[in-house]
Amino acid sequence: MTEGGTESLYQVTRTLLDPGDVMISTDPGYYVIHKFAELSGATVLDLPIYSADTNYKLTPDMVNEAMSKRTKMLTLVDPLNPLGVTYTAKDIKRFVKLLKTQRLFVE
């Protein structure tokens, strides 16, 4: 139990990430989560999504290309402000398949 969503994100991030881990996120994104990851000693890899080429959102292909052996967590913010984009059921299914294969946590 937490006092709200931000505290939940703090608890999850601080519990699951260790020094040397990598968390994949987006630029733009919800940057308070980045700070939580950094407090854990993790590195944040921001993938740029402010482009029509990406439909203004993260794709499983982008995540797959960016992953390394140190990648432990993916942050998906939905809906993503200031862009207002959301992920479709098809998008989510593709992320789930990737996450299961790579054994990543999603936040």
Protein Blocks (a to p, Z undefined) as FASTA:
>chain_A
ZZbjklmmmmmmmmmpcghiacdddddddfklmmmmmmnopacddddfbbfkloopacfk
lmmmmpcfklmbdcddddddfklpacdfklmmmmmmmmmmnopacZZ
